[in-house]
Amino acid sequence: MRGNLDIFTHSRMEIPGIDWQKCAFTEDDAGLLVENFSRLGFLLLRNHGISGQLVEEAFRIAQKFFLLDSSVKKRFLRGTLSDNNAGYVAYQMESLNTANTDKKEALNITCSPWLLPDSLSFLSRLDDFYREAFALGMHILEQLGSFLSPCGDKNVLRKYHSFQSLGVYTEKDGIVAKEKKKKKKAASTLRLLHYPPSSSSSSTETDLEVLAGAHSDYGTITLLFQDSCGGLQVQHGAEWVSVPAQEQGALVVNAGDLLEIWTGGRIPSTKHRVVATPELFNSFNGRYSIAVFIHPDDDTLVQPLFGNTEKYQSVLASDYVGGRFQVSYP
């Protein structure tokens, strides 16, 4: 078993790295996944199976969007589209932690219909990438369920997550909007992120420039694709532990608050942040990352199914996520 596990250490913290192609199919595989996911709520997943070409194209699309003039991007501000969470998040518009205003810009693409103008039609090419990422997320949930469920039910968590393609479409795809109205709603989101080059070159732990404040993710699981700038840190007690900068064929998986509730705390939703690194200070383009936030259907009642079932109260998915959004966007 241990042959499929690598450990990245920083001080006393360990971030497990798993080869997904060797750890995704049997009951023993599921046990290894749960064992290591339970440590910190974070994993580095190698050989995840998502097409490298799709990942590369997704980053090219992100760069193309963020290079647009700010006046163009601000025509599509978050809160002005059909889905309140969809749209452009301008620099310092969001505060994931009240102690910091985030030094980043983002584009949230949800599954609610969004008719793209010609200037943004290239965003519709992200759907295949999102489809593969969502499928991987469902496979992870199946493995978690098969091990945690007393009867080995792979569907115990997956069944609450209906797939919908991204809502972005062009005029020639107009039928998409009509079809989406028939499906369940969920807060699952593809998020493109850009951190402009840092003006700080400090490398001391106490004087790091915080670009995204300490927070936990809201939903079930997050799949994160990074560039080589690094900067993601996970909280472990009083320590902040750096997650390795992205390597080819690998991604970061972390648990959200709702997965912690479902597992009765067995798999924790761990606070994390993004800080400026020397690589970002020396970068001309800044830091890019892409997050796929997988959320349950809005009408899902999330309640502890395993672990300490008395520690957590049941919550309606839409109420919980909506409440967290209200705090993040003052």
C-alpha positions in Angstrom: 0.0 0.0 0.0 2.7 2.5 1.0 4.3 2.1 -2.4 1.4 4.3 -3.9 1.9 7.1 -1.4 4.4 10.0 -1.4 4.8 12.4 1.4 5.7 16.1 1.1 6.9 17.3 4.5 7.3 20.8 5.9 8.1 20.9 9.6 5.7 18.5 11.2 3.1 18.5 8.5 2.6 16.0 5.8 0.6 16.3 2.6 -0.1 12.9 1.1 0.4 12.4 -2.7 -1.5 9.6 -4.3 -1.2 8.0 -7.7 -4.9 7.9 -8.7 -4.4 5.2 -11.4 -3.2 2.8 -8.7 -5.6 3.8 -6.0 -9.0 4.3 -7.6 -10.7 1.0 -8.1 -10.6 -1.6 -5.3 -11.9 -1.6 -1.7 -8.2 -1.4 -0.5 -7.8 1.6 -2.8 -10.7 3.3 -1.1 -9.3 2.6 2.3 -6.0 4.2 1.3 -7.9 7.3 0.0 -9.9 7.7 3.2 -6.9 7.1 5.4 -4.8 9.9 3.8 -7.7 12.3 3.0 -8.6 12.1 6.7 -5.2 13.4 7.8 -5.6 17.0 6.6 -8.5 17.1 4.2 -5.9 17.7 1.4 -4.4 15.4 -1.2 -2.0 15.8 -4.1 -3.5 13.6 -6.8 -1.2 12.3 -9.5 -2.1 10.7 -12.8 -5.7 11.9 -12.3 -6.7 11.0 -15.9 -8.0 14.4 -17.0 -6.6 15.2 -20.5 -3.4 17.3 -20.3 -4.5 19.1 -23.5 -7.8 20.1 -21.8 -5.9 21.4 -18.7 -3.5 23.4 -20.9 -6.3 24.9 -22.9 -8.2 25.8 -19.8 -5.2 27.8 -18.6 -4.9 29.5 -22.0 -8.5 30.5 -21.8 -8.1 31.9 -18.3 -5.1 34.0 -19.4 -7.0 35.2 -22.4 -9.9 36.4 -20.2 -7.8 38.1 -17.6 -5.8 40.0 -20.3 -9.0 41.7 -21.4 -9.4 45.3 -20.5 -10.9 45.8 -17.1 -13.8 47.8 -18.6 -14.8 44.7 -20.6 -14.5 42.3 -17.7 -16.6 44.6 -15.4 -19.5 44.4 -17.8 -20.1 40.9 -16.4 -19.6 41.5 -12.6 -20.7 38.9 -10.2 -24.2 39.6 -9.1 -25.4 41.0 -12.4 -26.1 37.8 -14.2 -28.9 35.2 -13.9 -27.0 33.3 -11.2 -25.9 35.6 -8.4 -22.5 33.8 -8.0 -21.7 33.8 -11.7 -19.5 36.5 -13.3 -16.4 38.5 -12.9 -14.9 39.2 -9.4 -12.8 42.3 -9.7 -9.5 42.8 -7.8 -10.1 43.2 -4.0 -13.8 42.6 -4.5 -13.8 39.5 -2.3 -12.7 38.8 1.3 -12.4 35.1 2.1 -11.3 36.2 5.5 -12.4 39.4 7.2 -8.8 40.1 8.2 -7.8 40.5 4.5 -9.1 41.8 1.2 -8.1 39.3 -1.4 -5.5 40.5 -3.9 -6.9 38.6 -6.9 -9.4 38.6 -9.6 -11.6 35.7 -10.6 -14.3 34.5 -13.0 -17.0 32.3 -11.7 -18.8 30.1 -14.3 -21.8 28.2 -12.9 -24.3 25.9 -14.5 -27.0 28.6 -14.8 -27.6 29.9 -18.3 -25.3 32.8 -19.4 -25.5 33.9 -23.0 -22.0 35.0 -24.0 -21.3 38.0 -26.2 -19.0 37.4 -29.2 -16.1 38.8 -27.2 -16.4 36.0 -24.6 -17.4 33.1 -26.8 -14.1 31.4 -26.2 -15.3 30.6 -22.6 -17.7 28.0 -24.0 -14.7 25.8 -24.8 -14.2 25.1 -21.1 -17.2 22.7 -20.9 -15.2 19.5 -21.8 -12.6 20.3 -19.2 -15.3 20.8 -16.6 -17.1 17.6 -17.6 -13.9 15.6 -17.0 -13.1 17.3 -13.7 -16.6 16.7 -12.4 -16.5 13.0 -13.4 -13.2 12.7 -11.5 -14.9 14.3 -8.5 -17.7 11.8 -8.7 -15.3 8.9 -8.8 -13.6 10.2 -5.7 -17.0 10.5 -3.9 -17.8 6.9 -5.0 -14.5 5.7 -3.4 -15.2 7.6 -0.2 -18.7 6.2 0.0 -17.7 2.6 -0.7 -15.3 2.7 2.3 -17.3 4.8 4.7 -20.7 3.3 4.1 -21.3 0.2 6.3 -22.8 -1.6 3.3 -20.1 -0.3 0.8 -22.6 1.9 -1.0 -20.7 3.9 -3.7 -23.7 6.0 -4.3 -24.2 7.2 -0.7 -22.5 10.6 -1.4 -22.6 10.8 -5.2 -26.4 10.6 -5.5 -26.7 14.1 -4.1 -24.6 15.6 -6.9 -26.4 16.0 -10.2 -24.2 16.8 -13.2 -24.9 19.8 -15.3 -22.8 21.2 -18.1 -21.5 24.8 -17.7 -24.2 27.4 -18.4 -22.1 29.5 -20.8 -23.4 29.3 -24.4 -23.5 31.3 -27.6 -26.5 32.3 -29.7 -26.1 29.2 -31.9 -26.4 27.1 -28.7 -29.6 28.8 -27.5 -31.3 25.5 -26.8 -28.9 25.0 -23.9 -30.6 27.6 -21.7 -34.0 26.0 -22.3 -32.8 22.6 -21.3 -31.1 23.8 -18.1 -34.3 25.1 -16.7 -35.5 21.5 -16.4 -32.6 20.4 -14.2 -31.9 20.6 -10.5 -29.9 23.6 -9.3 -26.5 23.3 -7.6 -23.8 25.8 -6.7 -21.0 23.8 -8.4 -18.7 26.3 -10.1 -15.7 26.4 -12.4 -13.5 29.3 -11.1 -10.7 30.9 -13.0 -8.3 32.8 -10.8 -5.5 35.4 -11.4 -3.2 36.9 -8.8 -1.3 39.8 -10.3 2.5 39.9 -9.8 3.4 40.7 -6.2 5.1 43.9 -5.1 6.5 42.1 -2.0 9.6 40.0 -2.1 9.5 39.1 1.6 10.2 35.4 2.4 9.9 35.5 6.1 7.0 33.5 7.6 5.7 36.5 9.7 5.9 39.0 6.9 4.3 37.1 3.9 1.9 39.0 1.7 -1.5 37.3 2.0 -3.2 37.2 -1.4 -6.3 35.1 -0.4 -7.2 35.0 3.3 -7.5 31.9 5.4 -10.7 30.1 4.7 -12.3 26.7 4.3 -14.2 25.7 1.1 -17.9 25.6 1.3 -19.1 22.6 -0.7 -18.2 18.9 -0.9 -14.8 18.7 -2.6 -12.6 21.1 -4.6 -10.3 20.1 -7.5 -7.5 22.7 -7.9 -5.2 23.1 -10.8 -2.2 25.4 -10.2 0.7 26.9 -12.2 4.3 26.9 -11.1 4.2 30.0 -8.8 3.0 28.1 -5.8 1.7 30.0 -2.7 -1.0 27.7 -1.5 -0.7 27.0 2.3 -2.7 24.7 4.6 -3.2 25.5 8.2 -2.1 22.8 10.8 -2.4 24.1 14.3 -0.1 27.2 14.5 1.7 26.2 11.3 1.2 27.1 7.7 2.4 24.4 5.4 3.2 25.0 1.7 1.5 22.8 -0.9 4.0 21.9 -3.6 3.6 24.0 -6.8 1.8 22.3 -9.5 3.5 19.5 -11.4 2.4 18.0 -14.7 -0.3 15.4 -14.4 -1.2 16.3 -10.8 -3.9 18.3 -9.0 -4.8 19.2 -5.5 -8.0 17.8 -3.9 -9.4 19.2 -0.7 -12.5 18.6 1.4 -15.2 21.3 1.8 -17.4 22.0 4.8 -20.3 19.9 3.7 -18.0 16.8 3.3 -16.8 17.3 6.8 -20.4 17.3 8.0 -21.3 14.2 6.0 -18.3 12.3 7.4 -19.0 13.5 10.9 -15.5 15.1 11.0 -13.7 12.1 9.7 -12.5 14.1 6.7 -11.8 17.7 7.8 -12.4 20.9 5.9 -9.1 22.6 6.5 -8.4 26.3 6.3 -6.0 27.4 3.7 -4.7 30.6 2.1 -2.6 31.9 -0.8 0.6 33.9 -0.1 3.1 35.7 -2.4 6.1 33.7 -3.3 9.5 34.7 -4.8 8.2 33.0 -8.0 5.2 35.4 -8.1 7.4 38.4 -7.3 9.6 37.5 -10.3 6.6 36.6 -12.6 5.6 38.9 -15.4 2.1 37.4 -15.7 1.2 36.6 -12.1 -0.2 33.4 -10.6 -3.0 31.5 -12.4 -5.1 28.7 -10.9 -8.4 26.9 -11.8 -10.7 25.5 -9.2 -13.6 23.2 -9.7 -16.0 23.5 -6.7 -18.3 20.5 -6.5 -21.4 21.2 -4.5 -24.5 19.1 -3.8 -27.9 19.9 -5.3 -29.4 23.0 -3.6 -32.3 21.0 -2.1 -30.0 18.5 -0.4 -30.2 18.2 3.4 -26.6 17.6 4.5 -26.3 15.6 7.7 -23.7 13.4 9.3 -23.8 9.9 7.8 -20.5 8.5 9.4 -18.1 9.4 12.1 -19.3 11.5 15.0 -22.9 12.0 14.0 -23.8 14.1 17.1 -21.1 16.8 16.5 -22.8 18.4 13.5 -26.3 19.8 12.8 -28.1 19.1 9.5 -28.0 22.0 7.0 -29.7 22.7 3.7 -27.0 22.9 1.1 -28.4 26.1 -0.5 -28.7 27.9 2.9 -25.2 27.0 4.0 -23.4 28.0 0.8 -25.5 31.1 0.4 -24.6 32.2 3.9 -20.9 31.8 3.2 -21.2 33.8 0.0 -22.8 36.7 1.9 -19.8 36.9 4.2 -17.2 36.7 1.4 -18.8 39.5 -0.6 -19.5 42.3 1.9 
